Amino acid sequence: MTILSDGALTLGAEILMPEAQEGPRLAMLRRLGGDAAGAQVRANVPVIRAGEELIVVDVGAGDAFQASLGRLAGNLAAAGIDRRAVTRVILTHAHPDHSGGALQPDGTLLFPEATWHVGREEWDFWTDPRFEARRAPALHAFARGARRDLLAVEDRVRRHVCGDEVAPGVRLVSTPGHTPGHMSVELDGPEPLLLVGDACTHDVIFFENPGWRFGFDTDPDLALETRRRLLDRAASARMQVLGYHWTRSGPGRVERRGAAYRFLPSLPERIPT
């Protein structure tokens, strides 16, 4: 597995920690290199070689979100990875910083030869033709972006349920809450690795404060339940874990610390943004 950066995005304090008290929130933002208004978080894209398969998990933002994102295509080329050689793309979910890179600025697919994989519930949620009538206005812009990205690959997408294998040893795990059909990706091996996507959005904020909510979670209560279950499982099973927006780009383990957790990186930090 190679980890490539799509850049970094700035999130406001009201998104990162909407319910945290002012003092702890400001202290955390400063630890992350931000200020009272917010902080940057990274966007780390796993590229997996599994036999004859070359698999990308999430595709960055392209030019569909913040200007500080959209670095994936250039970083693929810099790493000597031909985007046309990618055989499969897995979308953990269809938020713009994860799916917006599906299309290049000229309207062609970033990964033109790939089969795309997404959770069936995720697909149905965002492509609902009556979405705007049924869902809160705060989600409407996200839905427009998700439909753009998902429908661009409609003729090559496979829709999945929990437990489906994308390739031998590459299995999808249901981790809902951040979005209704959010999927994490589990890789088999002597030390199984779980790519959590945004099921736990940040390795400092939410490891240390697992009861804090995240502002972009579609179902905040379910997201909290999923996060706690995921972290408990990883700690008990001593699994390797990796998150899309974590401060460390490489995998590591989860260690319990009372009612909270700590991330223990397995590798030295190497990836530039």
ZAKE-717451 format. One line per 10 residues: number of its first residue (from 1); for each residue x, y, z of N, C-alpha, C. Coordinates in nm, 4 decimals. Example, Ala and Ser with C-alpha at 12.3 -4.5 7.8 and 13.67 -1.06 7.14 Angstrom:
REM residues 2
1> 1.3190 -0.5690 0.7800 1.2300 -0.4500 0.7800 1.3200 -0.3300 0.7800  1.2850 -0.2250 0.7080 1.3670 -0.1060 0.7140 1.2900 0.0030 0.7870
//
This chain:
REM residues 273
1> 0.0836 -0.1190 0.0000 0.0000 0.0000 0.0000 0.0871 0.1239 0.0000  0.0508 0.2192 -0.0830 0.1135 0.3502 -0.0879 0.0098 0.4527 -0.0474  0.0489 0.5519 0.0304 -0.0424 0.6589 0.0698 -0.0018 0.7853 -0.0042  -0.0954 0.8430 -0.0792 -0.0713 0.9661 -0.1531 -0.1603 1.0765 -0.0984  -0.1097 1.1982 -0.1027 -0.1857 1.3118 -0.0514 -0.2697 1.3747 -0.1623  -0.3920 1.4139 -0.1265 -0.4712 1.5006 -0.2134 -0.4624 1.6450 -0.1668  -0.3803 1.6740 -0.0674 -0.3682 1.8081 -0.0131 -0.4277 1.8157 0.1261  -0.4778 1.9309 0.1593 -0.5382 1.9538 0.2903 -0.6558 2.0485 0.2744  -0.7510 2.0388 0.3660 -0.8656 2.1282 0.3637 -0.8802 2.1945 0.4986  -0.9350 2.3144 0.4967 -0.9589 2.3887 0.6196 -1.1039 2.3712 0.6612
11> -1.1240 2.3288 0.7850 -1.2575 2.3123 0.8406 -1.2763 2.4086 0.9570  -1.3941 2.4696 0.9620 -1.4239 2.5622 1.0689 -1.4410 2.4913 1.2015  -1.4219 2.5669 1.3104 -1.4371 2.5108 1.4439 -1.5765 2.4535 1.4648  -1.6768 2.5161 1.4013 -1.8147 2.4699 1.4182 -1.8398 2.3384 1.3465  -1.7515 2.2986 1.2556 -1.7595 2.1682 1.1896 -1.6752 2.0662 1.2651  -1.5536 2.1019 1.2993 -1.4637 2.0075 1.3643 -1.5128 1.9658 1.5027  -1.5631 2.0621 1.5795 -1.6023 2.0347 1.7189 -1.7237 2.1190 1.7545  -1.8388 2.0939 1.6973 -1.9524 2.1849 1.7116 -2.0060 2.1985 1.8534  -1.9873 2.0973 1.9377 -2.0456 2.1011 2.0714 -1.9418 2.1120 2.1831  -1.8150 2.1210 2.1476 -1.7102 2.1307 2.2492 -1.7149 2.2672 2.3166
21> -1.6810 2.2724 2.4435 -1.6736 2.3990 2.5144 -1.5589 2.4831 2.4592  -1.5712 2.6153 2.4746 -1.4798 2.7079 2.4076 -1.3336 2.6832 2.4445  -1.3052 2.6630 2.5733 -1.1673 2.6444 2.6155 -1.1020 2.5209 2.5559  -1.1602 2.4014 2.5772 -1.1017 2.2808 2.5175 -1.0963 2.2856 2.3645  -1.1970 2.3478 2.3033 -1.1970 2.3548 2.1571 -1.0812 2.4399 2.1069  -1.0596 2.5568 2.1681 -0.9504 2.6427 2.1247 -0.8152 2.5756 2.1481  -0.8007 2.5071 2.2613 -0.6746 2.4375 2.2884 -0.6475 2.3305 2.1824  -0.7508 2.2564 2.1445 -0.7336 2.1541 2.0425 -0.7002 2.2157 1.9076  -0.7689 2.3213 1.8684 -0.7423 2.3861 1.7402 -0.5984 2.4354 1.7325  -0.5476 2.4909 1.8412 -0.4090 2.5383 1.8418 -0.3112 2.4226 1.8327
31> -0.3415 2.3116 1.8972 -0.2561 2.1923 1.8847 -0.2471 2.1462 1.7402  -0.3567 2.1641 1.6646 -0.3613 2.1210 1.5247 -0.3045 2.2249 1.4292  -0.2506 2.3339 1.4844 -0.1909 2.4371 1.4007 -0.2907 2.5404 1.3513  -0.4111 2.5417 1.4084 -0.5124 2.6366 1.3667 -0.5305 2.7480 1.4671  -0.6465 2.8112 1.4594 -0.6808 2.9185 1.5519 -0.8281 2.9054 1.5875  -0.8849 3.0077 1.6486 -1.0232 2.9981 1.6941 -1.1210 2.9730 1.5810  -1.0851 3.0106 1.4587 -1.1762 2.9932 1.3453 -1.1799 2.8506 1.2926  -1.0698 2.7781 1.3042 -1.0662 2.6425 1.2494 -0.9244 2.5928 1.2319  -0.9097 2.4820 1.1580 -0.7783 2.4211 1.1371 -0.7792 2.3395 1.0088  -0.6595 2.3106 0.9602 -0.6464 2.2251 0.8428 -0.6447 2.0785 0.8823
41> -0.7004 1.9938 0.7960 -0.6861 1.8495 0.8084 -0.6389 1.7952 0.6748  -0.5696 1.6845 0.6781 -0.5112 1.6266 0.5585 -0.6129 1.5425 0.4830  -0.5778 1.5082 0.3603 -0.6569 1.4154 0.2798 -0.5612 1.3112 0.2231  -0.5639 1.1905 0.2817 -0.4681 1.0849 0.2502 -0.5370 0.9712 0.1757  -0.4882 0.9395 0.0576 -0.5532 0.8433 -0.0320 -0.4705 0.7148 -0.0403  -0.5243 0.6007 0.0062 -0.4519 0.4733 -0.0056 -0.4593 0.4173 -0.1482  -0.3466 0.3683 -0.1962 -0.3379 0.2977 -0.3242 -0.2836 0.1583 -0.2930  -0.3615 0.0552 -0.3251 -0.3335 -0.0810 -0.2804 -0.3017 -0.1699 -0.3998  -0.1909 -0.2409 -0.3919 -0.1603 -0.3461 -0.4898 -0.1973 -0.4794 -0.4270  -0.2894 -0.5507 -0.4913 -0.3352 -0.6810 -0.4428 -0.3331 -0.7768 -0.5614
51> -0.2258 -0.8533 -0.5757 -0.2125 -0.9402 -0.6916 -0.2061 -0.8567 -0.8190  -0.2982 -0.8832 -0.9113 -0.3027 -0.8085 -1.0368 -0.3847 -0.6805 -1.0256  -0.4420 -0.6571 -0.9093 -0.5302 -0.5409 -0.8909 -0.4512 -0.4199 -0.8391  -0.4908 -0.3022 -0.8870 -0.4418 -0.1753 -0.8345 -0.5655 -0.0966 -0.7921  -0.5804 -0.0771 -0.6616 -0.7049 -0.0279 -0.6032 -0.6802 0.1057 -0.5337  -0.7640 0.2033 -0.5644 -0.7584 0.3340 -0.4985 -0.8821 0.3475 -0.4101  -0.8616 0.3903 -0.2857 -0.9719 0.4091 -0.1917 -0.9965 0.5594 -0.1751  -1.1067 0.6053 -0.2339 -1.1447 0.7461 -0.2445 -1.0529 0.8171 -0.3444  -1.1030 0.9250 -0.4029 -1.0335 0.9843 -0.5179 -1.0034 1.1319 -0.4988  -1.0067 1.1789 -0.3745 -0.9768 1.3196 -0.3525 -1.0883 1.4098 -0.4030
61> -1.0575 1.5380 -0.4079 -1.1598 1.6384 -0.4371 -1.1546 1.6926 -0.5795  -1.0454 1.6680 -0.6522 -1.0338 1.7333 -0.7817 -1.0455 1.8838 -0.7650  -1.1206 1.9463 -0.8561 -1.1427 2.0913 -0.8440 -1.2825 2.1207 -0.7901  -1.3422 2.0203 -0.7181 -1.4815 2.0320 -0.6761 -1.4991 2.0857 -0.5351  -1.3886 2.1162 -0.4656 -1.4038 2.1610 -0.3275 -1.3059 2.2743 -0.3024  -1.2196 2.2656 -0.2036 -1.1287 2.3746 -0.1729 -1.0042 2.3702 -0.2615  -0.9485 2.4879 -0.2886 -0.8346 2.4973 -0.3796 -0.7097 2.4298 -0.3247  -0.7036 2.4089 -0.1945 -0.5881 2.3427 -0.1336 -0.5913 2.1916 -0.1518  -0.6987 2.1405 -0.2108 -0.7109 1.9988 -0.2436 -0.6870 1.9784 -0.3933  -0.7048 1.8536 -0.4391 -0.6906 1.8251 -0.5811 -0.5505 1.7867 -0.6242
71> -0.4689 1.7398 -0.5299 -0.3287 1.7069 -0.5613 -0.3093 1.5613 -0.6036  -0.4141 1.4793 -0.5997 -0.3956 1.3358 -0.6197 -0.3378 1.3024 -0.7562  -0.3923 1.3592 -0.8630 -0.3449 1.3251 -0.9980 -0.1958 1.3532 -1.0122  -0.1512 1.4692 -0.9652 -0.0091 1.5021 -0.9733 0.0766 1.4118 -0.8880  0.0256 1.3741 -0.7701 0.1041 1.2874 -0.6821 0.1085 1.1436 -0.7313  0.0038 1.0992 -0.8016 0.0109 0.9689 -0.8675 0.1246 0.9672 -0.9697  0.1285 1.0693 -1.0537 0.2336 1.0765 -1.1554 0.3716 1.0845 -1.0913  0.3839 1.1634 -0.9843 0.5136 1.1770 -0.9166 0.5595 1.0455 -0.8567  0.4637 0.9605 -0.8165 0.4961 0.8305 -0.7581 0.5154 0.7224 -0.8649  0.5014 0.7592 -0.9918 0.5187 0.6622 -1.0997 0.4013 0.5687 -1.1172
81> 0.2834 0.6092 -1.0731 0.1626 0.5262 -1.0839 0.0769 0.5797 -1.1989  0.0562 0.4970 -1.2989 -0.0256 0.5341 -1.4140 -0.1730 0.5268 -1.3746  -0.2427 0.6366 -1.3804 -0.3840 0.6367 -1.3407 -0.4682 0.5435 -1.4275  -0.4232 0.5165 -1.5504 -0.4960 0.4249 -1.6392 -0.4765 0.2793 -1.6000  -0.3798 0.2532 -1.5102 -0.3550 0.1162 -1.4638 -0.4399 0.0802 -1.3427  -0.5100 0.1763 -1.2860 -0.5950 0.1491 -1.1698 -0.7139 0.0641 -1.2132  -0.7320 -0.0503 -1.1480 -0.8370 -0.1441 -1.1880 -0.9661 -0.1256 -1.1099  -0.9558 -0.0753 -0.9857 -1.0750 -0.0593 -0.9017 -1.0632 0.0673 -0.8180  -1.1764 0.1324 -0.8006 -1.1877 0.2467 -0.7107 -1.2971 0.2150 -0.6093  -1.2662 0.2298 -0.4818 -1.3653 0.2135 -0.3755 -1.3954 0.3514 -0.3180
91> -1.5219 0.3882 -0.3133 -1.5624 0.5119 -0.2465 -1.6184 0.4764 -0.1087  -1.5538 0.5255 -0.0040 -1.6097 0.5044 0.1293 -1.7435 0.5774 0.1414  -1.7527 0.6942 0.0768 -1.8763 0.7718 0.0735 -1.8593 0.8822 -0.0289  -1.9678 0.9544 -0.0561 -1.9680 1.0482 -0.1687 -1.9706 1.1937 -0.1247  -1.8931 1.2285 -0.0216 -1.8704 1.3691 0.0095 -1.7672 1.4256 -0.0877  -1.7688 1.5570 -0.1143 -1.6890 1.6117 -0.2243 -1.5390 1.5942 -0.2088  -1.4869 1.5874 -0.0851 -1.3428 1.5700 -0.0674 -1.3004 1.4251 -0.0870  -1.3957 1.3346 -0.1043 -1.3670 1.1927 -0.1275 -1.4032 1.1482 -0.2684  -1.5030 1.2103 -0.3280 -1.5496 1.1662 -0.4603 -1.5344 1.2711 -0.5695  -1.5039 1.3969 -0.5323 -1.4997 1.5039 -0.6312 -1.3919 1.4878 -0.7357
101> -1.2891 1.4070 -0.7073 -1.1827 1.3837 -0.8043 -1.2168 1.2810 -0.9100  -1.3389 1.2300 -0.9095 -1.3781 1.1311 -1.0110 -1.3584 1.1848 -1.1518  -1.3911 1.3127 -1.1696 -1.3790 1.3775 -1.3006 -1.2639 1.4770 -1.2993  -1.1878 1.4776 -1.4063 -1.0848 1.5780 -1.4248 -1.1478 1.7080 -1.4747  -1.0726 1.8179 -1.4719 -1.1291 1.9451 -1.5175 -1.1843 1.9420 -1.6598  -1.1301 1.8534 -1.7454 -1.1805 1.8456 -1.8834 -1.3016 1.7541 -1.8968  -1.3524 1.7010 -1.7852 -1.4719 1.6177 -1.7880 -1.4467 1.4697 -1.8092  -1.3213 1.4281 -1.8248 -1.2900 1.2861 -1.8401 -1.2642 1.2245 -1.7033  -1.2746 1.0921 -1.6984 -1.2552 1.0221 -1.5709 -1.1074 1.0187 -1.5325  -1.0805 1.0417 -1.4045 -0.9431 1.0322 -1.3555 -0.8912 0.8901 -1.3711
111> -0.9780 0.7901 -1.3479 -0.9389 0.6496 -1.3590 -1.0268 0.5834 -1.4648  -0.9930 0.5974 -1.5918 -1.0835 0.5587 -1.7003 -1.1016 0.4088 -1.7187  -1.0111 0.3271 -1.6648 -1.0199 0.1823 -1.6842 -1.0748 0.1104 -1.5613  -1.1070 0.1826 -1.4566 -1.1408 0.1201 -1.3292 -1.2880 0.0828 -1.3189  -1.3137 -0.0260 -1.2466 -1.4474 -0.0561 -1.1957 -1.4620 0.0161 -1.0624  -1.5774 0.0792 -1.0403 -1.5998 0.1591 -0.9199 -1.6920 0.0844 -0.8248  -1.6651 0.0988 -0.6952 -1.7399 0.0257 -0.5930 -1.7909 0.1236 -0.4877  -1.9195 0.1137 -0.4546 -1.9809 0.2022 -0.3569 -2.0912 0.1258 -0.2844  -2.1196 0.1621 -0.1617 -2.2278 0.0983 -0.0883 -2.3626 0.1252 -0.1546  -2.4463 0.0241 -0.1595 -2.5782 0.0396 -0.2222 -2.6602 0.1475 -0.1512
121> -2.6549 0.1500 -0.0169 -2.7323 0.2498 0.0572 -2.6791 0.3903 0.0301  -2.5479 0.4038 0.0168 -2.4884 0.5333 -0.0152 -2.5361 0.5818 -0.1516  -2.5323 0.4932 -0.2488 -2.5787 0.5276 -0.3846 -2.7247 0.5711 -0.3817  -2.8085 0.4928 -0.3174 -2.9525 0.5224 -0.3173 -2.9823 0.6537 -0.2457  -2.9085 0.6824 -0.1393 -2.9319 0.8055 -0.0644 -2.9063 0.9286 -0.1506  -2.7888 0.9350 -0.2129 -2.7518 1.0560 -0.2851 -2.8210 1.0696 -0.4195  -2.8560 0.9606 -0.4827 -2.9177 0.9677 -0.6161 -3.0702 0.9692 -0.6108  -3.1281 0.9752 -0.4935 -3.2735 0.9842 -0.4779 -3.3259 1.1046 -0.5565  -3.4135 1.0849 -0.6550 -3.4618 1.1984 -0.7350 -3.5425 1.2990 -0.6545  -3.5892 1.2615 -0.5365 -3.6651 1.3537 -0.4512 -3.5829 1.3979 -0.3300
131> -3.4499 1.3950 -0.3447 -3.3615 1.4263 -0.2325 -3.3936 1.5623 -0.1721  -3.4029 1.6655 -0.2559 -3.4222 1.8009 -0.2040 -3.5533 1.8154 -0.1289  -3.6539 1.7412 -0.1682 -3.7823 1.7493 -0.0991 -3.7803 1.6749 0.0337  -3.6944 1.5768 0.0458 -3.6933 1.4900 0.1629 -3.5860 1.5248 0.2648  -3.4831 1.5990 0.2237 -3.3672 1.6186 0.3106 -3.3464 1.7661 0.3424  -3.2731 1.7908 0.4491 -3.2484 1.9272 0.4952 -3.1703 2.0072 0.3911  -3.1988 2.1361 0.3790 -3.1271 2.2198 0.2812 -2.9754 2.2173 0.2968  -2.9256 2.1961 0.4194 -2.7808 2.1920 0.4400 -2.7133 2.0813 0.3611  -2.7884 1.9788 0.3211 -2.7324 1.8655 0.2467 -2.7452 1.8816 0.0951  -2.8176 1.9824 0.0478 -2.8490 1.9893 -0.0944 -2.7250 2.0080 -0.1820
141> -2.6314 2.0931 -0.1386 -2.5101 2.1128 -0.2185 -2.4275 1.9851 -0.2236  -2.4183 1.9135 -0.1104 -2.3475 1.7859 -0.1098 -2.4145 1.6874 -0.2056  -2.5461 1.6865 -0.2077 -2.6175 1.5932 -0.2947 -2.5910 1.6234 -0.4416  -2.5874 1.7507 -0.4777 -2.5585 1.7848 -0.6178 -2.4200 1.7349 -0.6580  -2.3224 1.7531 -0.5695 -2.1884 1.7041 -0.5988 -2.1821 1.5529 -0.6045  -2.2501 1.4863 -0.5115 -2.2497 1.3400 -0.5095 -2.3134 1.2840 -0.6361  -2.4237 1.3418 -0.6794 -2.4873 1.2937 -0.8032 -2.3954 1.3139 -0.9233  -2.3291 1.4284 -0.9289 -2.2339 1.4519 -1.0386 -2.1287 1.3417 -1.0427  -2.0716 1.3090 -0.9270 -1.9620 1.2122 -0.9221 -2.0111 1.0696 -0.9460  -2.1198 1.0313 -0.8807 -2.1691 0.8942 -0.8912 -2.2254 0.8652 -1.0306
151> -2.3009 0.9566 -1.0847 -2.3612 0.9318 -1.2161 -2.2570 0.9336 -1.3265  -2.1433 0.9988 -1.3027 -2.0355 0.9971 -1.4020 -1.9787 0.8579 -1.4215  -1.9916 0.7697 -1.3202 -1.9372 0.6344 -1.3303 -2.0486 0.5299 -1.3259  -2.1710 0.5706 -1.3512 -2.2854 0.4804 -1.3361 -2.2719 0.3542 -1.4193  -2.2131 0.3645 -1.5372 -2.2044 0.2479 -1.6248 -2.0926 0.1519 -1.5858  -2.0151 0.1880 -1.4840 -1.9048 0.0996 -1.4430 -1.9016 0.0789 -1.2920  -2.0110 0.1123 -1.2240 -2.0136 0.1032 -1.0791 -2.0806 -0.0260 -1.0338  -2.0327 -0.0814 -0.9244 -2.0960 -0.1945 -0.8571 -2.1390 -0.1476 -0.7190  -2.2623 -0.1802 -0.6830 -2.3178 -0.1365 -0.5555 -2.3185 -0.2538 -0.4579  -2.2759 -0.2281 -0.3345 -2.2438 -0.3355 -0.2414 -2.3188 -0.3246 -0.1094
161> -2.3192 -0.4373 -0.0389 -2.3650 -0.4426 0.1000 -2.2467 -0.4851 0.1858  -2.2635 -0.4710 0.3169 -2.1569 -0.5039 0.4111 -2.1112 -0.6487 0.3936  -1.9807 -0.6695 0.3951 -1.9242 -0.8031 0.3830 -1.8833 -0.8407 0.2429  -1.9258 -0.7637 0.1435 -1.8861 -0.7945 0.0058 -1.7354 -0.7783 -0.0106  -1.6763 -0.8670 -0.0917 -1.5356 -0.8550 -0.1271 -1.5235 -0.7826 -0.2611  -1.4405 -0.6811 -0.2632 -1.4112 -0.6089 -0.3871 -1.3075 -0.6860 -0.4683  -1.2122 -0.7430 -0.3995 -1.1096 -0.8305 -0.4560 -1.0724 -0.9272 -0.3443  -1.0052 -1.0388 -0.3765 -0.9698 -1.1322 -0.2696 -0.8950 -1.0639 -0.1564  -0.9500 -1.0749 -0.0353 -0.8865 -1.0156 0.0812 -0.9146 -0.8688 0.1024  -1.0020 -0.8107 0.0183 -1.0379 -0.6686 0.0305 -1.1886 -0.6626 0.0498
171> -1.2319 -0.6365 0.1735 -1.3726 -0.6520 0.2115 -1.4301 -0.5199 0.2625  -1.5582 -0.4974 0.2322 -1.6271 -0.3768 0.2757 -1.6978 -0.3995 0.4089  -1.6888 -0.2997 0.4957 -1.7451 -0.3067 0.6308 -1.8380 -0.1866 0.6487  -1.9606 -0.2124 0.6902 -2.0567 -0.1040 0.7100 -2.0194 -0.0222 0.8328  -2.0019 0.1098 0.8140 -1.9709 0.2026 0.9233 -2.0563 0.3287 0.9057  -2.1882 0.3185 0.9213 -2.2785 0.4289 0.8884 -2.2803 0.5384 0.9937  -2.3348 0.6518 0.9557 -2.3511 0.7643 1.0465 -2.2952 0.8908 0.9865  -2.1691 0.8863 0.9449 -2.1122 1.0022 0.8755 -2.1939 1.0290 0.7502  -2.2226 0.9246 0.6753 -2.3274 0.9229 0.5737 -2.4049 0.7930 0.5927  -2.5252 0.7814 0.5352 -2.6061 0.6615 0.5611 -2.5413 0.5311 0.5155
181> -2.4665 0.5357 0.4053 -2.4084 0.4120 0.3539 -2.2576 0.4068 0.3609  -2.1984 0.4822 0.4517 -2.0519 0.4870 0.4624 -1.9964 0.3462 0.4814  -1.8911 0.3143 0.4046 -1.8232 0.1858 0.4132 -1.6757 0.2065 0.4460  -1.6248 0.1285 0.5381 -1.4810 0.1181 0.5588 -1.4303 -0.0033 0.4806  -1.2993 -0.0159 0.4711 -1.2380 -0.1210 0.3898 -1.1419 -0.2002 0.4766  -1.1632 -0.3315 0.4852 -1.0766 -0.4178 0.5650 -0.9899 -0.5025 0.4735  -0.8601 -0.5006 0.4989 -0.7638 -0.5782 0.4209 -0.7178 -0.6959 0.5049  -0.7345 -0.8177 0.4521 -0.6898 -0.9374 0.5218 -0.5386 -0.9457 0.5221  -0.4865 -1.0234 0.6158 -0.3429 -1.0460 0.6219 -0.3047 -1.0886 0.7618  -0.1770 -1.1179 0.7848 -0.1327 -1.1532 0.9191 -0.1696 -1.0466 1.0211
191> -0.1671 -0.9204 0.9787 -0.2128 -0.8088 1.0614 -0.3200 -0.7352 0.9820  -0.4474 -0.7667 1.0020 -0.5533 -0.7012 0.9246 -0.5462 -0.5498 0.9401  -0.5803 -0.4803 0.8327 -0.5764 -0.3343 0.8287 -0.7148 -0.2827 0.7949  -0.7634 -0.1856 0.8719 -0.8942 -0.1261 0.8478 -0.8756 0.0184 0.8048  -0.9207 0.0487 0.6828 -0.9224 0.1851 0.6316 -1.0578 0.2440 0.6678  -1.0595 0.3392 0.7611 -1.1863 0.3782 0.8217 -1.2560 0.4920 0.7495  -1.1920 0.5521 0.6468 -1.2567 0.6647 0.5794 -1.2854 0.7748 0.6784  -1.4125 0.8167 0.6854 -1.4539 0.9197 0.7811 -1.5396 0.8623 0.8938  -1.5333 0.7315 0.9165 -1.6054 0.6743 1.0307 -1.5464 0.7244 1.1621  -1.4181 0.7581 1.1619 -1.3548 0.8335 1.2701 -1.2734 0.9410 1.1991
201> -1.3239 1.0628 1.1978 -1.2712 1.1636 1.1064 -1.1331 1.2124 1.1441  -1.0968 1.2082 1.2710 -0.9671 1.2642 1.3102 -0.9067 1.1822 1.4231  -0.7761 1.1598 1.4134 -0.7077 1.0713 1.5080 -0.6668 1.1406 1.6370  -0.6722 1.2707 1.6439 -0.6435 1.3410 1.7684 -0.7738 1.3834 1.8347  -0.8558 1.4569 1.7623 -0.9795 1.5103 1.8200 -1.0664 1.3991 1.8767  -1.0936 1.2969 1.7956 -1.1955 1.1995 1.8341 -1.1388 1.0766 1.9038  -1.0074 1.0548 1.8973 -0.9476 0.9548 1.9844 -0.9503 1.0054 2.1288  -0.9136 1.1307 2.1476 -0.9080 1.1856 2.2824 -1.0458 1.2220 2.3367  -1.1394 1.2477 2.2467 -1.2742 1.2903 2.2852 -1.3777 1.2108 2.2053  -1.3906 1.0806 2.2309 -1.4770 0.9964 2.1471 -1.6246 1.0315 2.1566
211> -1.6637 1.1120 2.2537 -1.8033 1.1530 2.2647 -1.8350 1.2834 2.1947  -1.7332 1.3506 2.1374 -1.7582 1.4747 2.0634 -1.8177 1.4435 1.9269  -1.9074 1.5283 1.8837 -1.9695 1.5126 1.7519 -1.8877 1.5853 1.6450  -1.9127 1.5476 1.5194 -1.8493 1.6102 1.4029 -1.9587 1.6726 1.3177  -1.9359 1.7953 1.2726 -2.0423 1.8732 1.2111 -2.0950 1.8225 1.0791  -2.0181 1.7417 1.0071 -2.0629 1.6912 0.8773 -2.1237 1.5512 0.8869  -2.1444 1.4992 1.0067 -2.2083 1.3683 1.0202 -2.3578 1.3809 0.9909  -2.4068 1.2992 0.8983 -2.5482 1.3042 0.8608 -2.6372 1.2615 0.9759  -2.5979 1.1558 1.0470 -2.6720 1.1077 1.1636 -2.5755 1.1080 1.2816  -2.5695 1.2179 1.3587 -2.4660 1.2306 1.4626 -2.4697 1.1203 1.5677
221> -2.5881 1.0769 1.6095 -2.5957 0.9725 1.7123 -2.5421 0.8403 1.6594  -2.5806 0.8041 1.5377 -2.5308 0.6806 1.4783 -2.3807 0.6891 1.4539  -2.3328 0.8055 1.4125 -2.1889 0.8232 1.3899 -2.1098 0.8010 1.5179  -2.1601 0.8517 1.6322 -2.0931 0.8296 1.7595 -2.0890 0.6811 1.7953  -2.2021 0.6137 1.7763 -2.2088 0.4707 1.8062 -2.1110 0.3927 1.7182  -2.1068 0.4252 1.5901 -2.0160 0.3572 1.4976 -1.8711 0.3816 1.5364  -1.8387 0.5057 1.5688 -1.7004 0.5396 1.6039 -1.6538 0.4616 1.7262  -1.7360 0.4594 1.8296 -1.6979 0.3869 1.9515 -1.6808 0.2377 1.9237  -1.7724 0.1814 1.8463 -1.7637 0.0390 1.8143 -1.6369 0.0098 1.7338  -1.6055 0.0956 1.6389 -1.4876 0.0769 1.5549 -1.3601 0.0855 1.6383
231> -1.3486 0.1876 1.7236 -1.2278 0.2038 1.8034 -1.2124 0.0915 1.9051  -1.3232 0.0482 1.9641 -1.3161 -0.0639 2.0590 -1.2706 -0.1916 1.9893  -1.3254 -0.2161 1.8705 -1.2852 -0.3359 1.7966 -1.1376 -0.3311 1.7607  -1.0920 -0.2166 1.7109 -0.9524 -0.2044 1.6709 -0.8590 -0.2216 1.7894  -0.8968 -0.1653 1.9043 -0.8121 -0.1783 2.0228 -0.8086 -0.3225 2.0731  -0.9251 -0.3882 2.0758 -0.9322 -0.5249 2.1275 -0.8589 -0.6224 2.0372  -0.8743 -0.6051 1.9055 -0.8144 -0.6976 1.8087 -0.6727 -0.6590 1.7691  -0.6242 -0.5448 1.8206 -0.4919 -0.4934 1.7834 -0.4771 -0.4844 1.6319  -0.5806 -0.4321 1.5688 -0.5790 -0.4140 1.4242 -0.4972 -0.2907 1.3872  -0.4412 -0.2940 1.2685 -0.3867 -0.1724 1.2088 -0.5038 -0.0901 1.1548
241> -0.4968 0.0417 1.1712 -0.6027 0.1301 1.1229 -0.5404 0.2494 1.0522  -0.6193 0.3099 0.9640 -0.5741 0.4260 0.8882 -0.6961 0.5091 0.8527  -0.6876 0.6405 0.8724 -0.7989 0.7295 0.8425 -0.7642 0.8301 0.7347  -0.8646 0.8759 0.6648 -0.8469 0.9638 0.5489 -0.7960 1.1022 0.5895  -0.8450 1.1557 0.7014 -0.8093 1.2920 0.7429 -0.7168 1.2950 0.8632  -0.6521 1.1846 0.8939 -0.5729 1.1789 1.0157 -0.4413 1.2560 0.9999  -0.3885 1.3005 1.1121 -0.2636 1.3766 1.1091 -0.1458 1.2902 1.0669  -0.1536 1.1615 1.0934 -0.0500 1.0675 1.0495 -0.1009 0.9968 0.9249  -0.0206 0.9954 0.8207 -0.0656 0.9359 0.6951 -0.0532 0.7843 0.6935  0.0296 0.7283 0.7803 0.0503 0.5845 0.7809 -0.0377 0.5142 0.8812
251> -0.0418 0.3810 0.8764 -0.1254 0.3038 0.9684 -0.0664 0.2997 1.1081  -0.1506 0.2570 1.2013 -0.1077 0.2407 1.3390 -0.2113 0.1611 1.4166  -0.1934 0.1561 1.5459 -0.2849 0.0816 1.6318 -0.3593 0.1770 1.7244  -0.4693 0.1250 1.7783 -0.5508 0.2000 1.8728 -0.5249 0.1457 2.0130  -0.4925 0.2351 2.1043 -0.4700 0.1968 2.2435 -0.5734 0.2675 2.3310  -0.6386 0.1937 2.4186 -0.7325 0.2550 2.5125 -0.6570 0.3344 2.6190  -0.7146 0.4501 2.6540 -0.6609 0.5306 2.7634 -0.7792 0.5760 2.8487  -0.8230 0.4904 2.9410 -0.9431 0.5177 3.0184 -1.0636 0.5151 2.9272  -1.1375 0.6255 2.9253 -1.2549 0.6349 2.8378 -1.2186 0.6882 2.7007  -1.0914 0.7151 2.6771 -1.0468 0.7699 2.5493 -0.9508 0.6715 2.4814
261> -0.8827 0.7190 2.3770 -0.7942 0.6332 2.2984 -0.6703 0.7128 2.2581  -0.5687 0.6373 2.2148 -0.4480 0.6989 2.1609 -0.4077 0.6239 2.0357  -0.3598 0.6982 1.9342 -0.3119 0.6379 1.8097 -0.1620 0.6163 1.8199  -0.1194 0.4924 1.7935 0.0220 0.4562 1.7981 0.0687 0.4255 1.6560  0.1391 0.5181 1.5904 0.1790 0.4956 1.4514 0.2750 0.3784 1.4384  0.2587 0.3036 1.3292 0.3451 0.1881 1.3040 0.4676 0.2235 1.2218  0.4617 0.3372 1.1511 0.5686 0.3760 1.0596 0.6047 0.5221 1.0832  0.7274 0.5608 1.0508 0.7620 0.7041 1.0572 0.6851 0.7817 0.9514  0.6628 0.9084 0.9771 0.5872 0.9933 0.8852 0.6753 1.0287 0.7648  0.6191 1.0112 0.6421 0.6986 1.0373 0.5217 0.6257 1.1220 0.4182
271> 0.4962 1.1251 0.4219 0.4206 1.1789 0.3101 0.4115 1.3301 0.3154  0.4483 1.4013 0.2076 0.4255 1.5458 0.2027 0.2820 1.5738 0.1590  0.2314 1.6926 0.1875 0.0975 1.7314 0.1433 0.1034 1.8088 0.0146
//
